[in-house]
Amino acid sequence: MKKTVVFGLFVFMLSCKAQLPSKEELTLTSDCPKDGTCQIELHKNKSLVVVYDNFGGMYYELKETAGKSVIHFQYNKTTEANLQDGHYREDLLLEINNNTKDLNLQNIELQQTKLIFGRHCFCKGQTGYFKVENGKLTIQKVEKKGVLKIDFSTSKIPQIIHSVEANIN
């Protein structure tokens, strides 16, 4: 009986692993500020849904969508553990088609990717998510490898991160 259960679990684990999709990964190549950590993620088969609350504040949700991917860059500033409101984070999110090979967008064209920038801190009146409409985005892929470059700025709030570069593996 125990052998049957163990064999069944083994087969189940193998079948689950076989269903995992092949995954493109992003490797961050741009410098991260020395006072924090940076990471970049690719959410395959997800779309970026920009939502507004009753007060006009923007936030986002990720929705299962075949053929789309969301790229999420995040910078977390290292702060002293004893500071209650000392956290600081910046996010950059955009949506692309899974089959994108070459993409060159500037300024208002950036909204074709729903590019948004978020700043999160105890900075009254200078936090939240905002559309990015000033900058340049380039994606160049050959086969499954490529390069992503984003240079951007927003006049609505101060920012630390102005540029992100990553290799697509």
DRENSE-794470 format. One line per 4 residues: number of its first residue (from 1); their letters; for each residue z, y, x of N, C-alpha, C, O. Coordinates in pm, 1 decimal, padded with zeros to 6 digits. Atoms other than C-alpha are relative to their C-alpha. Example, Ala and Ser with C-alpha at 12.3 -4.5 7.8 and 13.67 -1.06 7.14 Angstrom:
1) as) 00000.0:-00119.0:00089.0:00780.0:-00450.0:01230.0:00000.0:00120.0:00090.0:00066.5:00118.1:00193.6 ~ -00006.0:-00119.0:-00082.0:00714.0:-00106.0:01367.0:00073.0:00109.0:-00077.0:00089.9:00219.8:-00026.1
***
This chain:
1) mkkt) 00000.0:-00119.2:00082.2:00000.0:00000.0:00000.0:00000.0:00126.2:00087.1:-00077.6:00218.6:00062.6 ~ -00006.1:-00115.8:-00087.7:00093.9:00245.8:00277.3:-00132.7:00020.3:00071.5:-00176.6:00133.8:00090.4 ~ 00128.2:-00010.3:-00069.8:-00231.2:00166.8:00458.6:-00106.4:00059.0:-00091.2:-00191.3:00135.7:-00045.8 ~ 00096.9:-00053.6:00095.9:-00430.9:00244.9:00144.9:00019.5:00150.5:-00017.2:-00077.8:00225.9:-00020.5
5) vvfg) -00029.3:-00142.4:00016.0:-00256.5:00581.4:00100.8:-00042.3:00076.5:00125.7:-00105.8:00181.5:00115.8 ~ 00036.8:-00065.4:-00125.2:-00300.8:00671.4:00469.4:-00151.5:00006.3:00013.8:-00205.8:00109.5:00053.2 ~ 00146.1:00002.9:-00007.9:-00667.6:00564.8:00458.8:-00060.5:00102.1:-00097.9:-00156.1:00172.2:-00064.7 ~ 00048.3:-00095.8:00100.0:-00719.2:00769.7:00140.4:00017.3:00143.6:00047.6:-00073.4:00225.3:00031.3
9) lfvf) -00022.8:-00133.9:-00053.7:-00563.1:01079.3:00300.7:-00096.2:00031.4:00113.6:-00147.0:00143.1:00123.4 ~ 00092.5:-00017.4:-00111.6:-00776.5:01030.8:00610.7:-00140.8:00032.1:-00051.4:-00205.5:00124.6:-00002.3 ~ 00132.8:-00024.1:00058.6:-01097.0:01010.8:00402.1:-00004.8:00137.3:-00066.2:-00104.6:00208.4:-00055.0 ~ -00006.7:-00130.8:00065.6:-00987.8:01316.0:00201.6:-00009.4:00112.2:00102.6:-00082.4:00209.1:00081.6
13) mlsc) 00003.6:-00102.6:-00103.7:-00927.8:01518.8:00518.9:-00139.1:00011.5:00061.3:-00185.6:00122.3:00087.8 ~ 00135.7:-00003.7:-00054.4:-01268.1:01424.1:00656.9:-00096.9:00064.3:-00097.1:-00183.6:00141.7:-00056.7 ~ 00092.2:-00057.5:00098.6:-01442.9:01514.3:00333.1:00021.3:00150.0:-00013.1:-00075.6:00223.4:-00032.5 ~ -00026.9:-00144.0:00005.4:-01272.2:01855.9:00324.5:-00062.1:00069.8:00119.9:-00123.4:00175.5:00104.7
17) kaql) 00054.4:-00060.5:-00120.4:-01374.3:01930.4:00680.8:-00151.7:00006.5:-00006.3:-00212.0:00102.6:00041.5 ~ 00145.7:00003.9:00009.5:-01733.2:01832.1:00606.9:-00053.7:00109.6:-00091.1:-00170.4:00147.3:-00079.8 ~ 00046.3:-00101.0:00093.8:-01750.0:02094.4:00331.7:00013.1:00141.6:00053.2:-00033.9:00235.7:-00010.8 ~ -00014.2:-00134.6:-00054.4:-01660.2:02388.0:00554.8:-00136.4:00055.6:00038.5:-00213.7:-00013.4:00105.0
21) pske) 00129.8:-00057.6:-00034.8:-01957.8:02623.4:00588.2:-00005.3:00036.9:00148.1:00097.4:00061.0:00211.6 ~ 00012.7:-00047.9:-00137.1:-02098.3:02712.1:00926.8:00037.1:00148.1:-00001.8:-00002.9:00221.3:-00092.3 ~ -00059.8:-00133.1:00004.9:-01926.6:03036.4:01018.0:-00045.8:00084.4:00117.4:-00028.4:00046.4:00233.2 ~ 00026.5:-00098.0:-00103.8:-02057.5:03333.4:01208.7:00132.0:00068.1:00031.5:00216.0:00087.5:-00056.5
25) eltl) -00121.1:-00069.2:-00038.9:-01787.3:03506.2:01403.4:-00036.3:00129.8:00068.8:-00145.9:00144.5:00123.0 ~ 00015.2:-00128.6:-00067.3:-01747.4:03856.8:01536.9:00099.0:00006.0:00115.1:00215.3:-00031.6:00100.4 ~ -00086.7:-00020.0:-00116.3:-01608.2:03930.2:01882.2:-00001.4:00148.5:00032.5:-00106.0:00205.1:00064.2 ~ -00012.2:-00142.7:-00025.1:-01482.4:04283.2:01931.8:-00029.7:00029.7:00146.8:00030.0:-00031.2:00235.6
29) tsdc) 00034.0:-00037.9:-00138.1:-01637.8:04443.9:02242.4:00038.6:00144.1:00031.3:00042.2:00182.1:00148.3 ~ -00041.6:-00138.3:-00025.2:-01528.7:04807.3:02197.3:00146.4:00001.3:00042.6:00222.7:-00090.2:00011.6 ~ -00137.2:-00013.9:-00045.9:-01207.7:04928.2:02357.2:00092.5:00033.6:-00116.0:00057.4:00109.8:-00206.1 ~ -00103.4:-00030.6:00097.6:-00895.5:04935.0:02148.0:00097.6:00097.0:00067.0:00126.6:00081.5:00185.6
33) pkdg) -00100.4:-00088.2:-00060.5:-00646.7:05218.7:02203.4:00115.0:-00081.9:00058.6:00158.1:-00181.2:00000.2 ~ -00103.9:00075.1:-00072.5:-00379.5:05104.5:02449.7:00131.8:-00009.2:-00077.0:00214.3:-00095.9:-00048.3 ~ -00125.9:-00000.2:00074.6:-00101.5:05184.0:02201.1:-00004.3:-00083.2:-00127.7:00074.7:-00060.8:-00219.4 ~ 00009.2:00081.6:00120.1:-00208.4:04922.0:01947.0:-00084.2:-00123.6:00020.0:-00122.7:-00157.4:00131.9
37) tcqi) 00083.5:00120.0:-00001.4:-00404.3:04610.7:01857.2:-00115.7:00018.6:-00097.7:-00103.8:00088.8:-00198.1 ~ 00118.4:-00007.4:00084.7:-00749.5:04572.9:01706.4:-00049.3:-00140.8:-00030.6:-00033.5:-00232.6:00049.9 ~ 00062.2:00127.4:00036.1:-00919.8:04289.4:01524.3:-00116.5:00026.7:-00093.2:-00122.3:00129.2:-00161.2 ~ 00115.2:-00010.5:00088.0:-01245.0:04231.3:01341.4:-00023.0:-00136.2:-00063.1:-00012.4:-00239.4:00003.1
41) elhk) 00020.0:00123.5:00074.9:-01319.9:03972.8:01074.3:-00128.7:00007.5:-00080.4:-00171.1:00114.8:-00123.4 ~ 00116.6:00012.4:00085.9:-01626.0:03852.5:00888.6:00039.7:-00086.8:-00118.2:00079.9:-00201.8:-00100.7 ~ -00030.2:00073.2:00122.6:-01567.2:03747.2:00528.1:-00133.9:-00041.5:-00061.7:-00197.7:00036.0:-00132.9 ~ 00130.8:00050.9:00042.9:-01872.4:03532.3:00452.1:00001.0:-00027.1:-00150.5:00100.6:-00073.1:-00206.3
45) nksl) 00018.8:00019.8:00143.9:-02002.3:03514.8:00094.2:00103.5:00075.3:-00083.7:00156.4:00024.1:-00182.4 ~ -00088.0:-00091.8:00073.1:-01784.2:03804.1:-00019.9:-00071.6:00133.7:-00012.8:-00152.7:00170.2:00072.3 ~ 00052.5:-00135.5:00014.1:-01878.0:04145.0:-00152.9:00117.7:00096.6:-00006.3:00229.9:00059.2:-00040.8 ~ -00100.2:-00106.1:-00002.7:-01688.6:04471.5:-00122.5:-00009.6:00077.4:-00131.6:-00111.3:00140.4:-00160.5
49) vvvy) -00005.0:-00071.2:00127.5:-01587.8:04614.6:-00459.2:00093.0:00119.3:00017.3:00212.9:00102.2:00039.2 ~ -00078.8:-00123.1:-00012.9:-01470.3:04976.2:-00438.5:00050.3:00038.3:-00139.2:-00027.1:00049.7:-00234.2 ~ -00064.8:-00026.4:00128.3:-01222.9:05060.4:-00715.7:00080.0:00129.4:00011.8:00133.1:00161.6:00118.1 ~ -00079.1:-00124.2:00005.2:-01056.0:05387.2:-00819.6:00114.4:-00017.6:-00099.1:00095.9:-00073.4:-00207.3
53) dnfg) -00113.2:00007.3:00092.2:-00709.6:05410.5:-00973.2:-00000.2:00121.9:-00093.0:-00090.4:00205.4:-00086.6 ~ -00008.3:-00108.5:00099.0:-00601.5:05650.1:-01250.2:00021.5:00137.2:00062.9:00003.3:00239.0:-00003.9 ~ -00025.4:-00126.8:-00067.4:-00516.5:05918.5:-00993.0:-00114.3:00039.2:00093.6:-00103.2:00137.5:00166.8 ~ 00114.5:-00029.4:-00085.7:-00856.0:05910.2:-00815.5:00008.0:-00062.5:00137.6:-00081.0:-00042.7:00220.2
57) gmyy) -00013.2:00068.8:-00128.1:-00728.6:05703.3:-00524.2:-00094.3:-00119.5:00007.6:-00117.4:-00188.4:-00091.8 ~ 00095.2:00109.3:-00020.5:-00971.3:05451.5:-00378.7:00070.3:-00118.3:00065.1:00155.5:-00101.0:00152.2 ~ -00040.2:00122.8:-00067.3:-00897.1:05091.3:-00289.2:-00114.0:-00099.2:-00014.8:-00215.6:-00068.2:-00077.0 ~ 00109.6:00095.9:00005.4:-01104.9:04777.8:-00253.4:00050.3:-00139.0:-00036.0:00168.6:-00170.5:-00023.1
61) elke) -00024.2:00142.0:00025.2:-01124.4:04415.2:-00360.0:-00115.8:-00076.8:00060.1:-00227.6:-00025.8:00066.8 ~ 00105.7:00089.3:-00046.8:-01320.2:04126.7:-00209.2:-00028.8:-00099.5:-00110.7:00062.2:-00159.4:-00167.9 ~ 00042.2:00086.4:00109.4:-01520.7:03924.1:-00458.7:-00095.4:-00105.9:00054.9:-00182.0:-00075.4:00136.8 ~ 00091.4:00107.5:-00039.9:-01691.5:03587.0:-00408.7:-00142.4:00036.5:-00043.3:-00168.0:00057.6:-00161.9
65) tagk) 00139.1:-00033.5:00029.2:-02064.7:03664.1:-00385.3:-00089.1:-00068.3:00102.1:-00083.4:-00036.2:00220.9 ~ 00092.7:00068.7:-00089.8:-02327.5:03434.6:-00237.7:-00100.3:00100.9:00055.9:-00147.6:00188.9:-00016.0 ~ 00100.7:-00084.5:-00061.8:-02560.1:03606.6:00007.9:00051.5:00130.2:00059.1:-00026.0:00204.9:00118.8 ~ -00059.6:-00123.7:-00053.4:-02320.0:03889.8:00105.3:00114.0:-00035.0:00095.0:00171.1:-00143.8:00087.5
69) svih) -00115.7:00013.6:-00087.9:-02057.9:03934.4:00377.4:00066.6:00135.6:00016.1:00001.1:00239.6:00009.6 ~ -00076.4:-00121.6:-00023.8:-01784.7:04189.2:00438.2:00054.0:-00005.9:00142.8:00113.0:-00105.5:00184.6 ~ -00054.5:-00014.6:-00134.5:-01697.7:04306.9:00789.2:00120.4:00092.2:-00011.2:00111.6:00201.0:-00068.2 ~ -00125.0:-00075.2:00009.2:-01338.5:04429.2:00824.5:00056.0:00019.1:00140.5:00094.3:-00077.2:00206.9
73) fqyn) -00062.1:-00036.6:-00128.1:-01216.2:04610.3:01137.3:00135.5:00061.1:-00030.9:00149.8:00137.4:-00126.4 ~ -00132.7:-00055.6:00021.4:-00846.8:04692.7:01167.6:00065.5:00035.9:00133.1:00062.6:-00041.7:00228.7 ~ -00079.3:-00047.4:-00114.2:-00643.0:04895.0:01418.9:00142.9:00018.3:-00048.3:00167.0:00087.8:-00147.0 ~ -00142.6:-00015.3:00030.1:-00262.4:04866.3:01410.0:00069.0:00061.8:00120.3:00071.3:00003.5:00228.6
77) ktte) -00071.2:-00067.0:-00108.5:-00066.5:05112.9:01619.1:00136.2:-00066.3:00019.4:00207.1:-00094.7:-00077.1 ~ -00129.9:00057.0:-00031.6:00234.5:04965.5:01794.9:00105.2:00108.7:-00014.5:00094.4:00215.8:00045.2 ~ -00105.5:-00098.3:00022.7:00546.3:05143.8:01678.1:00135.5:-00063.7:00029.9:00147.4:-00185.8:00039.4 ~ -00135.1:00048.8:-00025.6:00916.3:05114.2:01747.9:00052.7:-00070.2:-00124.5:00038.3:-00020.6:-00236.2
81) anlq) -00049.4:00080.8:00111.1:01079.1:04848.0:01533.2:00108.5:00070.8:-00080.7:00123.2:00043.9:-00199.9 ~ -00109.6:-00065.9:00071.6:01373.6:05074.6:01443.2:-00045.4:00120.7:-00082.9:00036.8:00183.0:-00150.1 ~ 00051.0:-00109.9:00083.1:01148.3:05338.9:01281.0:-00043.0:-00056.1:-00134.5:-00135.5:-00136.9:-00141.8 ~ 00025.7:00055.2:00132.2:01145.8:05269.8:00908.9:-00140.1:00033.7:-00050.4:-00206.7:-00052.7:-00107.4
85) dghy) 00130.3:-00042.9:00049.4:00829.9:05467.4:00828.2:-00096.1:00027.9:00115.0:-00179.1:00118.3:00105.4 ~ 00079.4:-00027.0:-00119.1:00664.4:05447.0:01169.2:-00131.7:-00072.9:00007.2:-00202.9:-00060.1:00106.8 ~ 00124.6:00077.1:-00007.3:00372.5:05220.0:01081.0:-00123.2:00091.5:-00005.1:-00120.5:00200.2:-00062.7 ~ 00127.4:-00072.8:00003.6:00014.2:05335.9:01134.9:-00112.2:-00102.2:00011.1:-00111.9:-00185.5:00101.8
89) redl) 00111.6:00094.2:00000.8:-00306.7:05145.7:01052.2:-00127.1:00071.0:-00045.0:-00123.8:00158.1:-00131.9 ~ 00131.3:-00045.9:00044.9:-00676.9:05224.0:01022.9:-00085.9:-00122.2:-00029.0:-00081.8:-00221.4:00043.7 ~ 00091.6:00107.0:00041.3:-00932.9:05003.7:00844.5:-00140.5:00056.3:-00012.7:-00159.4:00172.4:-00049.2 ~ 00140.0:-00033.2:00022.3:-01310.9:05010.1:00840.0:-00062.9:-00123.0:-00063.3:-00055.9:-00232.2:-00007.0
93) llei) 00060.0:00112.1:00071.2:-01495.8:04792.0:00587.8:-00142.2:00034.0:-00040.1:-00172.4:00148.1:-00075.0 ~ 00136.9:-00016.0:00046.7:-01862.5:04741.9:00506.2:-00054.1:-00132.8:-00047.0:-00004.5:-00238.8:-00008.9 ~ 00063.6:00118.8:00057.6:-02082.3:04497.0:00318.5:-00144.5:-00007.9:00047.5:-00216.6:00091.9:00047.8 ~ 00138.8:00021.9:-00041.1:-02407.3:04346.6:00447.5:-00053.1:-00126.1:-00067.0:00023.7:-00210.5:-00113.2
97) nnnt) 00061.5:00124.3:00045.6:-02653.4:04084.8:00330.3:00012.1:-00103.5:00110.1:00002.0:-00069.8:00228.1 ~ -00014.3:00106.3:-00099.6:-02605.4:03749.2:00503.1:-00123.6:-00014.6:00087.7:-00112.5:-00054.0:00203.8 ~ 00124.1:00018.4:-00076.5:-02969.1:03746.9:00614.1:-00044.8:00126.5:00073.6:-00159.1:00133.8:00118.6 ~ 00033.6:-00124.0:-00071.1:-02959.4:04096.9:00771.8:-00029.0:-00031.2:00146.0:00051.7:-00094.6:00213.9
101) kdln) 00036.2:00017.6:-00140.9:-03140.2:04093.0:01106.6:00002.6:00134.0:00073.7:00058.8:00143.8:00182.7 ~ 00001.1:-00134.3:-00059.3:-03198.6:04462.7:01181.1:00041.1:00099.8:-00107.0:-00008.4:00097.0:-00219.7 ~ -00045.7:-00102.3:00092.0:-03020.9:04752.4:01019.8:00030.7:00125.4:00079.4:00107.5:00121.4:00175.5 ~ -00024.7:-00130.4:-00063.1:-03024.6:05118.3:01123.0:00022.3:00101.1:-00111.5:-00071.3:00138.0:-00182.5
105) lqni) -00033.6:-00095.5:00105.6:-02844.9:05359.4:00890.8:00073.5:00118.6:00059.8:00148.9:00105.0:00156.1 ~ -00067.6:-00121.2:-00044.9:-02727.6:05717.5:00935.9:00050.3:00078.6:-00119.6:-00012.7:00083.8:-00225.2 ~ -00058.8:-00093.8:00094.7:-02502.8:05950.9:00742.0:00005.9:-00055.4:-00141.5:00064.2:-00162.0:-00161.1 ~ -00013.1:00042.5:00139.7:-02540.6:05919.1:00362.0:-00055.1:-00141.2:-00021.5:-00011.6:-00210.5:-00113.5
109) elqq) 00054.7:00136.6:00010.0:-02746.2:05597.2:00414.5:00108.2:-00105.2:00023.5:00092.9:-00219.4:-00019.6 ~ -00109.0:00094.0:-00025.9:-02420.0:05434.5:00531.4:00057.0:-00057.2:-00129.3:00112.5:-00167.0:-00129.5 ~ -00052.9:00047.9:00127.4:-02323.3:05403.0:00165.6:-00081.0:-00116.9:-00056.9:-00038.8:-00178.4:-00154.8 ~ 00072.3:00121.6:00038.0:-02592.0:05132.9:00130.3:00083.2:-00123.1:00034.6:00061.7:-00230.3:-00022.1
113) tkli) -00089.8:00108.6:-00038.5:-02323.3:04915.9:00296.8:00140.4:00018.0:-00058.6:00230.8:-00059.6:-00027.8 ~ -00130.1:-00032.7:00059.9:-02034.6:05068.3:00094.5:00105.5:00026.9:00107.0:00222.4:-00005.7:00086.7 ~ -00089.6:-00023.9:-00112.8:-01877.3:05176.9:00426.2:00117.0:00088.7:-00040.9:00097.8:00200.5:-00088.7 ~ -00120.4:-00077.4:00030.0:-01518.1:05291.6:00374.7:00095.3:-00004.9:00119.0:00098.5:-00101.8:00194.8
117) fgrh) -00099.8:-00013.5:-00105.0:-01245.8:05407.4:00612.6:00135.1:00019.6:-00065.7:00147.8:00096.8:-00160.8 ~ -00134.4:-00014.1:00054.1:-00875.0:05371.3:00543.1:00099.7:00038.0:00106.5:00094.2:-00010.8:00219.4 ~ -00109.2:-00041.3:-00089.2:-00575.4:05537.7:00702.1:00129.8:-00022.5:-00075.5:00146.6:00025.5:-00187.6 ~ -00125.0:00036.9:00065.7:-00228.3:05404.4:00623.2:00116.7:00035.1:00091.2:00131.8:-00021.7:00199.4
121) cfck) -00114.8:-00044.1:-00078.2:00084.5:05577.0:00748.0:00089.8:00082.4:-00091.1:00058.3:00105.3:-00207.9 ~ -00087.7:-00091.0:00073.0:00373.4:05794.0:00638.8:-00044.8:00141.5:00034.8:00025.2:00215.5:00103.8 ~ 00065.4:-00127.8:-00029.5:00144.2:06099.2:00653.6:-00037.7:00062.2:-00134.3:-00150.0:00044.1:-00181.2 ~ 00018.7:-00050.2:00136.1:00177.4:06282.2:00323.1:-00133.8:00073.0:-00016.8:-00165.8:00166.0:00057.2
125) gqtg) 00127.1:-00063.3:00032.6:-00160.5:06373.4:00174.1:-00114.3:-00035.1:00093.9:-00224.6:00017.1:00077.6 ~ 00104.4:00033.9:-00096.2:-00356.2:06217.4:00462.1:-00016.3:-00150.8:00014.7:-00041.6:-00201.0:00124.2 ~ 00014.2:00144.5:-00002.6:-00371.8:05850.1:00367.7:-00093.2:-00045.4:-00110.8:-00126.4:00031.2:-00201.3 ~ 00084.4:00059.4:00102.3:-00590.9:05620.5:00162.9:-00134.3:-00041.5:00055.8:-00157.7:-00036.3:00176.5
129) yfkv) 00135.8:00040.1:-00036.0:-00949.4:05497.3:00164.3:-00098.7:00109.7:-00038.1:-00081.6:00178.1:-00139.0 ~ 00099.7:-00103.8:00021.8:-01251.3:05726.6:00186.7:-00138.1:-00053.6:00036.3:-00152.4:-00132.0:00130.1 ~ 00138.8:00035.2:-00034.0:-01629.0:05680.3:00182.6:-00038.0:00067.6:00130.9:-00001.6:00182.5:00155.7 ~ 00049.1:-00056.3:-00125.3:-01789.9:05731.4:00522.2:-00145.9:00038.9:-00020.5:-00229.9:-00045.3:-00052.2
133) engk) 00135.4:-00050.5:00018.4:-02100.1:05948.9:00501.6:-00047.6:00078.8:00121.3:-00143.4:00155.6:00113.1 ~ 00038.5:-00068.4:-00122.6:-02117.8:06076.0:00859.0:00010.6:-00099.5:00115.2:00120.5:-00140.3:00152.9 ~ -00002.1:00093.7:-00111.5:-02219.3:05844.4:01141.1:-00127.1:-00081.1:00009.0:-00229.0:-00047.9:-00051.5 ~ 00116.2:00085.6:-00022.8:-02454.5:05569.3:01250.7:00045.6:-00145.6:00008.1:00146.3:-00177.0:00071.5
137) ltiq) -00025.0:00143.3:-00000.9:-02459.2:05192.8:01195.0:-00125.4:-00071.0:00046.8:-00234.9:-00044.9:-00003.0 ~ 00112.0:00079.0:-00049.8:-02680.1:04951.8:01388.9:00042.4:-00146.0:00006.3:00147.9:-00179.1:00060.4 ~ -00017.0:00144.8:-00014.0:-02704.0:04574.8:01353.6:-00132.8:-00054.4:00048.4:-00237.5:-00026.3:-00009.9 ~ 00119.6:00065.2:-00053.1:-02951.8:04376.4:01563.2:00033.8:-00145.7:00023.3:00123.6:-00177.4:00101.3
141) kvek) -00024.4:00142.9:-00013.8:-02966.2:03997.5:01531.9:-00128.3:-00072.1:00038.6:-00236.6:-00041.1:-00011.1 ~ 00107.1:00092.7:-00034.8:-03187.1:03736.6:01694.2:00059.6:-00138.6:-00019.6:00161.6:-00172.1:00040.7 ~ -00056.4:00129.4:00039.1:-03135.6:03387.4:01550.2:00137.4:00027.4:-00061.8:00146.8:00100.9:-00160.1 ~ -00133.7:-00019.9:00057.1:-02759.0:03377.1:01487.0:00087.1:00090.0:00085.2:00204.7:00109.1:00054.0
145) kgvl) -00077.5:-00087.8:-00087.7:-02649.8:03611.2:01767.9:-00048.5:00143.3:-00015.6:-00165.3:00168.0:-00045.5 ~ 00040.3:-00138.2:00013.9:-02647.5:03986.3:01759.0:00109.2:00097.0:00040.8:00212.2:00059.5:00096.9 ~ -00091.7:-00107.9:-00036.3:-02473.4:04319.0:01805.3:00017.6:00091.7:-00120.7:-00077.6:00122.2:-00192.4 ~ -00035.7:-00095.2:00104.6:-02296.6:04548.6:01559.9:00056.9:00123.4:00068.6:00144.9:00111.8:00154.0
149) kidf) -00053.0:-00125.7:-00054.0:-02236.4:04916.6:01645.7:00017.7:00098.7:-00114.1:-00072.1:00118.3:-00196.0 ~ -00028.4:-00102.5:00100.8:-02072.6:05179.4:01426.9:00064.2:00119.1:00070.6:00164.4:00103.9:00140.4 ~ -00059.7:-00126.3:-00043.3:-02006.2:05541.7:01522.6:00015.5:00082.6:-00126.8:-00081.0:00099.2:-00201.4 ~ -00023.1:-00068.3:00127.2:-01848.2:05744.6:01243.0:00109.8:00104.6:00012.9:00187.8:00105.3:00108.2
153) stsk) -00109.4:-00096.2:00010.9:-01625.8:06033.0:01146.5:00016.3:00038.1:-00146.8:-00076.0:00026.3:-00227.4 ~ -00027.2:-00050.2:00133.9:-01463.9:06166.4:00834.9:00074.0:00132.4:00013.0:00162.8:00146.4:00097.1 ~ -00065.2:-00131.3:-00006.2:-01360.4:06524.8:00773.1:00119.7:00006.1:-00093.9:00192.8:00105.2:-00094.2 ~ -00106.4:-00003.3:00100.4:-01113.3:06430.0:00499.3:00138.8:-00024.2:00057.7:00237.5:00030.5:00008.4
157) ipqi) -00129.4:00032.4:-00060.0:-00837.6:06290.4:00722.6:-00017.5:-00019.9:00150.5:-00127.5:-00051.6:00195.6 ~ 00008.0:00027.6:-00143.9:-00757.0:06261.0:01095.1:-00023.2:-00150.1:00023.3:00014.1:-00233.1:-00059.7 ~ 00022.8:00140.5:-00032.6:-00864.1:05937.3:01263.6:00012.0:-00019.7:00150.3:-00012.3:00072.0:00228.8 ~ -00007.3:00037.6:-00140.9:-00806.9:05758.7:01593.2:-00126.4:-00074.5:00039.9:-00184.1:-00047.2:00145.2
161) ihsv) 00118.4:00081.2:-00028.3:-01095.3:05508.9:01577.8:-00124.8:00074.8:-00045.6:-00133.7:00117.7:-00160.7 ~ 00127.0:-00066.4:00031.9:-01442.7:05665.4:01590.4:-00119.4:-00091.0:00024.4:-00231.0:-00060.9:-00018.0 ~ 00110.2:00087.3:-00037.2:-01648.4:05375.1:01720.8:00046.7:-00145.9:00003.4:00157.0:-00176.0:00049.1 ~ -00027.9:00143.6:-00002.3:-01659.2:04996.4:01677.7:-00124.8:-00072.2:00045.4:-00234.2:-00046.4:-00004.7
165) eani) 00110.4:00085.0:-00045.7:-01877.7:04747.9:01864.6:00046.6:-00143.3:00002.5:00159.8:-00172.4:00041.2 ~ -00034.7:00141.6:00002.1:-01885.3:04372.0:01822.9:-00124.6:-00083.5:00022.1:-00235.3:-00043.6:-00014.1 ~ 00106.6:00098.5:-00010.4:-02096.7:04072.9:01915.7:00008.9:-00094.8:-00118.3:00118.0:-00132.8:-00160.8 ~ 00007.5:00096.9:00107.8:-02210.5:03843.6:01637.1:-00036.1:-00132.9:00064.8:-00142.9:-00145.4:00124.7
169) n) 00021.4:00129.7:-00064.1:-02180.7:03482.0:01754.8:-00040.6:-00104.3:-00102.4:-00063.0:-00220.1:-00066.9
***
